């Protein structure tokens, strides 16, 4: 039997004005953003809806993205669309935890606010970075990263297995820069430095994970109503046990997105709803399995276009 999945994008897809049309049109969606705004110690609505630079600063981006995704999720659910399984990329994992009933929206917002702050502040600006490696086998990338880490003592490792031909590496700036010519020599079509404020999903963020663990200890984790797939191991999760530990590890471990999608495909999912800003995940799916349908819901127009 065909199955449906809700998938949620991660940091990088944000833009000023995201979810504003849902906020304006649906009272229930407005209530979500208003609640999120109340929970934050900064003006969330200003960052989401008014021209500003702070939307791209990790400590604000993550809360803004989660609020937008849960706002749009509300409208999708109101349209009567249901999922059999869910997952989210990095920050998007928190929206998937709300979607499957594991975390309350309020707890997810509070956790993500802290997560963004800890990730932003763990490594001094400029010390770490990330780069996307295009068209090179994962094993070759892992080997080159391991060699540099061993030789320099400064870690660089895979951070995101996004889709065939696109892997992101993360770590000390000099190690990432050293990897660039080696990866190209090994056959990478392109190595592109990312405009990020830190070496996310790398062991350099272990301290941020430790701090987040303290916050997670106080959160209520419920048994998922529908299964979700975690980032750390690309495992299907149906019980509450162990979720806190994987969320702590998620901060400094690679995101196994390609493996997550392959698991859903093997499980019979044939329709994916990408809920939130942008169409990044639809782009990845084209590289994983071009025959599968990804419906990106970013605006009210997208939602109204559905039959």
C-alpha positions in Angstrom: 0.0 0.0 0.0 1.3 3.4 -1.0 2.4 5.6 1.9 2.7 9.4 2.5 5.6 11.2 4.3 5.9 14.6 5.7 9.5 15.9 5.4 10.9 19.2 6.8 13.9 21.2 5.5 16.8 22.4 7.6 18.7 25.6 8.1 19.7 27.4 4.9 16.2 27.5 3.3 15.0 30.4 5.5 13.9 33.8 4.0 12.2 36.9 5.3 8.4 36.5 4.9 8.3 32.7 5.2 4.9 31.5 6.3 3.5 35.1 6.4 0.7 34.2 4.0 -0.4 31.3 6.3 -0.2 33.7 9.3 -2.4 36.2 7.5 -5.0 33.8 6.1 -5.6 31.1 8.9 -6.4 31.9 12.5 -5.0 28.5 13.6 -1.7 29.2 11.8 -1.5 32.7 13.4 -2.0 31.1 16.8 1.1 29.0 16.2 3.4 31.9 15.4 1.9 34.0 18.2 2.6 31.2 20.7 6.2 30.8 19.4 6.7 34.6 19.6 5.5 34.6 23.2 7.9 31.8 24.1 11.0 33.5 22.7 13.2 36.1 24.4 13.4 38.1 21.1 11.0 39.5 18.6 10.4 36.4 16.5 7.8 37.9 14.2 10.1 40.8 13.4 12.8 38.3 12.3 10.4 36.2 10.3 8.4 38.9 8.6 10.4 42.2 8.4 13.6 42.8 6.4 16.6 42.0 8.6 19.9 40.3 8.6 19.4 38.4 11.8 17.3 35.8 10.2 20.5 34.2 8.9 22.1 34.1 12.3 21.9 30.5 13.6 20.6 31.4 17.0 17.6 33.1 15.4 17.3 31.1 12.2 16.5 27.8 14.0 13.6 29.2 16.0 12.2 31.1 13.0 12.4 28.0 10.7 10.7 25.7 13.3 7.9 28.3 13.8 7.4 28.6 10.0 7.4 24.8 9.5 4.9 24.1 12.3 2.7 27.0 11.0 2.6 25.5 7.5 2.2 21.9 9.0 -1.0 23.2 10.8 -2.5 24.3 7.5 -1.6 21.0 5.8 -3.2 19.0 8.6 -6.3 21.3 8.4 -6.6 20.3 4.8 -7.0 16.7 5.9 -3.6 15.5 4.7 -2.1 12.8 6.9 1.3 11.2 7.0 2.3 7.6 7.7 5.9 8.5 8.6 7.9 11.7 9.0 11.5 13.0 9.0 13.3 16.3 9.0 16.8 17.4 7.9 18.9 18.6 10.9 16.8 21.4 12.4 13.8 20.0 10.5 14.0 16.9 12.7 12.3 19.0 15.4 9.4 19.8 13.2 9.0 16.1 12.4 9.0 15.4 16.2 6.1 17.8 16.6 4.4 16.2 13.5 4.6 12.8 15.1 3.4 13.9 18.5 6.7 13.2 20.3 7.4 16.8 21.3 4.9 19.5 22.1 5.3 22.6 19.9 6.3 24.7 23.0 9.0 22.3 24.1 10.3 22.0 20.5 10.5 25.9 20.3 12.4 26.2 23.6 14.8 23.4 22.7 15.5 24.8 19.3 16.1 28.3 20.7 18.8 26.9 23.0 20.2 24.6 20.3 20.7 27.5 18.0 22.5 29.5 20.7 24.7 26.6 21.7 25.6 25.8 18.1 26.3 29.5 17.3 28.5 30.0 20.3 30.4 26.7 20.6 33.1 27.6 18.1 34.5 31.1 17.7 33.5 32.7 14.4 35.8 31.9 11.5 37.4 28.9 13.2 35.2 26.3 11.5 33.4 26.0 8.2 31.6 23.7 5.8 31.8 22.8 2.1 29.7 20.9 -0.3 31.4 18.2 -2.3 29.8 17.5 -5.7 30.0 14.2 -7.6 32.5 12.2 -5.4 31.9 8.8 -3.8 31.2 9.0 0.0 34.0 6.5 0.9 36.6 8.5 -0.9 35.4 11.7 0.9 35.5 9.9 4.3 39.0 8.6 3.6 40.4 12.0 2.6 38.8 13.6 5.7 40.2 10.9 8.0 43.7 11.4 6.6 43.6 15.2 7.1 42.2 14.8 10.6 44.9 12.3 11.5 47.8 14.4 10.0 46.7 17.8 11.3 44.9 16.9 14.5 42.2 19.3 13.3 39.0 17.4 12.5 37.2 17.5 9.2 34.4 15.0 8.5 31.2 14.4 6.5 28.3 16.4 8.0 25.5 15.7 5.6 24.9 12.8 3.3 22.3 14.7 1.3 21.9 12.7 -1.9 24.0 10.8 -4.5 26.7 13.3 -5.6 26.2 15.8 -2.8 28.0 15.4 0.5 28.8 18.3 2.9 32.0 18.3 5.0 32.5 20.2 8.2 35.3 21.0 10.6 38.3 23.4 11.2 38.5 26.0 8.4 42.2 25.0 7.5 41.3 21.3 7.3 38.3 22.0 5.1 40.5 24.2 2.9 43.2 21.5 2.8 40.5 19.0 1.7 39.5 21.1 -1.3 42.3 20.4 -3.7 42.6 16.8 -2.5 38.9 16.1 -3.2 39.1 17.7 -6.6 42.2 15.6 -7.5 40.3 12.5 -6.4 37.5 13.4 -8.9 35.1 15.8 -7.2 33.4 18.0 -9.9 33.2 20.9 -7.4 34.0 21.8 -3.8 32.0 24.8 -2.7 32.5 26.6 0.6 29.2 27.3 2.4 28.2 30.6 3.9 27.7 29.2 7.4 28.6 30.5 10.8 30.1 27.3 12.1 31.2 23.7 11.6 27.8 22.2 12.1 27.3 18.4 12.5 31.0 18.0 13.3 32.8 16.7 16.4 33.7 20.4 17.1 30.2 20.9 18.3 30.3 18.1 21.0 30.2 20.8 23.7 26.9 22.2 22.2 25.5 18.7 22.3 26.4 18.3 25.9 24.7 21.6 26.8 21.6 20.7 24.8 21.5 17.4 26.8 20.8 19.4 29.9 17.9 21.1 28.2 16.6 17.8 26.8 16.6 16.3 30.3 13.7 18.6 31.2 11.6 18.0 28.0 8.7 15.6 27.8 9.2 13.0 25.1 6.1 11.0 24.1 5.8 7.8 22.1 5.5 8.8 18.4 1.9 8.5 17.1 3.4 7.8 13.6 7.0 6.6 13.1 9.8 9.0 12.4 13.3 8.5 11.1 16.2 10.1 13.0 19.2 11.8 11.4 21.9 10.2 13.4 21.4 6.6 12.4 18.6 6.9 9.8 16.6 4.5 12.0 12.8 4.2 12.2 11.7 5.3 15.6 8.5 4.1 17.2 9.3 4.4 20.9 10.2 7.3 23.1 13.3 5.6 24.5 16.6 6.9 23.3 15.2 10.0 21.5 16.9 12.5 23.8 20.2 10.8 23.3 20.0 10.9 19.5 18.9 14.6 19.6 22.0 15.4 21.7 24.2 13.4 19.2 22.5 15.0 16.2 24.3 18.3 16.9 27.7 16.9 16.3 27.0 13.8 14.1 26.5 13.6 10.3 22.9 13.9 9.0 22.1 10.7 7.0 19.4 12.2 4.7 20.0 10.1 1.7 19.8 6.9 3.9 16.6 8.3 5.5 14.9 8.8 2.1 16.1 5.4 0.9 14.6 3.8 4.0 11.2 5.5 3.4 11.2 4.4 -0.3 11.9 0.8 0.8 9.0 1.1 3.3 6.6 2.0 0.4 6.4 5.8 0.6 5.6 7.2 -2.8 4.3 10.7 -1.9 6.4 13.2 0.0 5.1 16.6 1.3 8.1 19.0 1.8 6.6 21.3 4.5 8.5 24.6 5.0 10.6 27.1 3.1 12.3 26.3 -0.2 12.5 23.1 -2.3 15.8 21.7 -1.2 14.5 18.3 -0.2 12.6 18.0 -3.6 16.0 18.7 -5.3 17.7 15.9 -3.3 14.9 13.5 -4.1 15.4 14.0 -7.8 19.0 12.6 -7.3 17.8 9.8 -5.1 14.7 8.6 -7.0 13.5 10.7 -9.8 10.2 8.7 -10.2 8.9 9.8 -6.8 6.6 12.8 -6.2 7.7 15.5 -3.8 5.0 18.2 -3.2 6.7 21.3 -1.8 4.3 23.4 0.4 5.9 26.8 1.0 3.0 29.1 0.3 -0.8 29.2 0.7 -0.9 29.0 -3.2 1.0 25.7 -3.0 -1.6 24.3 -0.6 -4.6 25.5 -2.6 -3.2 23.9 -5.7 -3.6 20.5 -4.1 -6.6 18.6 -5.3 
